[in-house]
Amino acid sequence: RYGRSGDLGENLGSQGPRGPYWRKCRASNGWMRRDVLSEGEHTVALQLRTNTYPTREAMSRGRKGGNVMCRRCGQSVETLGHITRQCLAVKCNRIKRHNKVCGILVSAT
């Protein structure tokens, strides 16, 4: 449902009961209203925010026999939690993204 003007995906079932609350949080949603990300980065950020990023685990729901292991490290099920917090194969990229966000926040103040 996200994509409609004014709808940030807070009513998606994947958001759980807290979905409607994060929409009102200016601190965590400021990036959505500024030209700080490219169009592609913005799309991925929205997918991550709404838990709709196409991980192997998410894409295999309802299917039997699909490969759900992380395509980078192969050590764990590929979920958003694994990609964003645990996968050692993308640790360097996580640090670069973190530093980019810090730079955006510093330049916005």
N, C-alpha and C positions, 0 to 999 in steps of 0.2 A: 503493500500500500504506500510505501514512501515513494516520493517522486512527484506527487501532486503538490501544487503550490501550498506552502504552509504546513505540510505534513512531513514530519521528520522521522516517521516510522515508530513513534512511541506507542502505537496501538497494536503492534505486532505481537503475536503470542510469544515469540522468542524473547521478548523484552521482560517477560515476567510481570509481577505486580508493580515494579518500580518504574516502568516505562513512562507513564505520564508525568512523573516527577522530574526526570532529567531534562525534559524539554524546557522547563522554567529556569534552569540553572544557567545564568549568564556566563559564569566562569568556565564551565565545561562546554559551552556551545558557541562561544565567541568566534571560533574558527569557521563556523558555518555561514557567518554573515559578512566575512571579509574576503578579499581576494588574496589570500595567503597561500593557497594550494592550487596546483594545476587542476584542470577538469578531471583528469584520470586519478590524481591523488585524492580529490574530493570524493569521487565515486567510491574508491576503496575505503576511505575513511568512513563514509556512510554505511558501507557494508559491514565494516568492523563494528561500528557503533550499534547497529541494529541486529548483530549476530546473524547476518545473512551472507557472510563471506564464504565462497565455495570451497571449504576444506574437504578433504577426502571423507572424513567422518560424516559431514553434513550431506555430501552428495550421494553417499551410500545408504542413507536412511530409507528403510522400506525395501531394500534390495538385499539379496543373499549372495554371499561369496565375493563381494567387492573388496578390493585392497584398501584398507583404511590406514595403513601405516604411513608415517611421515615420508614424503617423497624426497626430503633432503637428508635426514639422518637415518631413517628406517628403524629407529629404536622405540618409538611410541606411536600411539594413535594420533593422527593428524587432526587436532582440534584447534580452535582459536587460542585456548589456554596454552597448549603446547607450543604453538608458533610464536605467540607473543611473550611467553615467559620462560620456556624451558629448553627449546631446541638449541643445542650447541652449534649446529651448522649455520644458524642465522644470527648468532649472538652479535657478531660485528655489525650486521645491518640494524639490529635492534638498538645498539649503542648510537649509530649514526642517526637513526630516526629520532631517538631521544634528544640528541644534541640539536637536531634541526628544530624540534618543537621548542626547546629552550631558547634557541635563537629567535624564533617567531615571537615567543612571549616577551622576550627582552625588547625586541624592536617595536612591539605594540604598545609598550608603556611609555 
